[in-house]
Amino acid sequence: MKALFLVGVVVLVLGILSLFVAIPQREKHGVKVGGAELGIETKTSEKLPPIASGIMIVAGAGLMIAGRGKS
């Protein structure tokens, strides 16, 4: 049961962090002809939708409650 509690803590922390920290993404666009390559790389940072963060927080709390065990 302790493992389920620890998984719940990790999911809860990730859910809270996803509200504040953006996830970086890179995309590479270009053309490759023979040995030559011409392209551009774009970088963007996007946050998860708040509903996804909320689901992670609720799921983490639920796992923590389910995994707390009997003391």
C-alpha positions, 0 to 999 in steps of 0.5 A: 500500500505504501507504493500506491501512496508514493505514486499518488504523491508523485502524480499530485506534485506533477499536477501542481507543477503543470499549472506553473511550468511550461513544457518546451517543444521543438519542431524542425521544418526543412528540405533535404536534397542530396547531402544538403539540408535547409531548414528551420527549428522552432521552439515553443513552450506551452502549459498543459490545459488547466483541466488536465492539471486538475485531473492529475491533482484529483487523481494524485489525492485519490491515490494517496487516500487509497494507499494510506493503509491502516495504521 
